[in-house]
């Protein structure tokens, strides 16, 4: 589990990851304000806690799954995590319901995964 500090290729991430949810899929959490990406934990909660310990705010964190064998950003990022259930922020499901937040997340993922 780590917060990416330099861009990484999907192949390098596949080789270094230890917590796959599927053959080439891992969990991640994005900080949409600081444009950070934490990856490779057994649960989204673990990446969330790592980011919180490093100064992120709860309201800025969104859980995703990354399908690293995909080249299409729409197939690479799946917006599905229990940490996304936030009725106080208007998000009542495991998905990220706001299209603007989805676009921001995709942009941040594209920045870190080369």
N, C-alpha and C positions, 0 to 999 in steps of 0.2 A: 504494500500500500504506500502510495506516495503522491505528493503534490508535484505536478510537472513544473520544472523550472527552466527547461529548454524544450523546444519542439522535438517530437520524436516520431519516427515512422511507425506505421501500423505494424509492420513486420517486427521491428525492434520491441514494440509493446507486447506483441504476441509471444516473442521469445523470453521476455523478462517477467511476464505476468505469472502469477501462481494461483489465482482465484477465478478460474473460468466458470461462467454459468452455463456455457455451451461451448462447442469446439473452439470458436474464435470470438466469444463474447465475454465482456467483462463489465462490472459495475463501475459507475463513476458518479461524481457529484461536481456540479459547476457552480462557482460563485459568479453571478451575473454582474456584480458591481466591480469586483477586483479582477475579473476575467481570468479566474483560476480554474484548473481542472485537477481534481484528485481522482485517482484510479486504482483499481486492483485490490478491492477488499471483498471479504465474504458477504458483507451486507452494506447497503448504501449508508446505513447509520455510521459505520466505521469511518468512511471517507468524510461524512458530515462532521463527525467529532474531530477528526484531524484538522479540517478547515476551521472549525470553531476555535480550536486550541491555537490556531495561527492567525487569529484576528478577524475571521469572517463573521458576518451576522446571519442569524438563522433565516431571516426573511429573504436573504439573497441566494440561498442554497437550493438547488434543484437536482433531484436524482435522475440518472439516465442509465441506460444500458448501451454499450458500444459494440456493434457487430463489425469487428475489425476486418472481416473478409469482404466487406462491401466498399466500393469506390464512390457510390452515390450517397451524399450526405443524408438524404431522406431515409435510406435503408441503414446507414451507419448508426444513426442516433434513434433510440427508442425512449420515449418519455414515459417511463413506467417505474414508479417507486412509491413505497409507503410514505417516505418523507415528504412527498408532494401533496399529501392530503392536508390542506390548510384552509379550512372554512373562513377563518378570519381574514385571509388574503383573497377570498373568492375562488379558491381552488378546492373543489369538493371531491376530487377523484385522485387516483394514483397517477394519472396523466398530468402533463402540464397543459392546462386548458387555454391559456392566453397565447395567441399566435405571435405576438410581439416578443414574449419571453422565449417561445420556441425558436424564433429567428435569432435572437441573441445567443441562445445556447448553441445553435448550429454554427454561428460565427465564431464563438469561442473554441468550440471543438475543432473547427477548421484551422484556427490559429495554432493549436497545440499538436494536432496530428497531421503530419506531412506525408 
